């Protein structure tokens, strides 16, 4: 059985840090899931405004 790589859909993209497929932040080419984004956001330079 030949498994082809996904070209579109949710399974075609994964978090570059942990490999998760859910809740990706793709803006600015980050490709991080939301959990990894929250951990790395201050180091990257994102600030939380109230």
N, C-alpha and C positions, 0 to 999 in steps of 0.2 A: 504494500500500500504506500503510495507516494503522498506525502503531506506537503501541500503548497503553502507558501507564506500568505498571510492575509493582506489584501490590497486596500480594503476599505472596511469601515465599521469599527466597533469598539475594540475588538481584539487585534486590530492592526497597529495600535499605539499602546505603549506601556511606559510606566514611570522609569526615568533613566537612573534613579537611585535604588528603588526597591523592586521594580518589575511588576508592580500592581497595574491592573487594567482599569480600575474604577476611579472616578472623580479626578480626572486629569486637569491640570492647569496648563493649557497649551499656549496661552498668551505670551508674546515675546519669545516664543520658541523654548520655553522652560521645560516642558514635558515632565512635570513632576506631579505626583498625586497630592491631594490636599494636605495629607498628614506630613509628607516630606516638605511641602512648601511652607507649612507653618513652622517647622523646625529650622529651615534654612533662610526664611524671609529676612530676618534682621541682618544676617551675614551678607546677603545679596544686596541689601540696601532698601528694602521695602519698609515703610513705616505705617503703623496703624493709627488712623485719625478717628477721633470720636465724633 
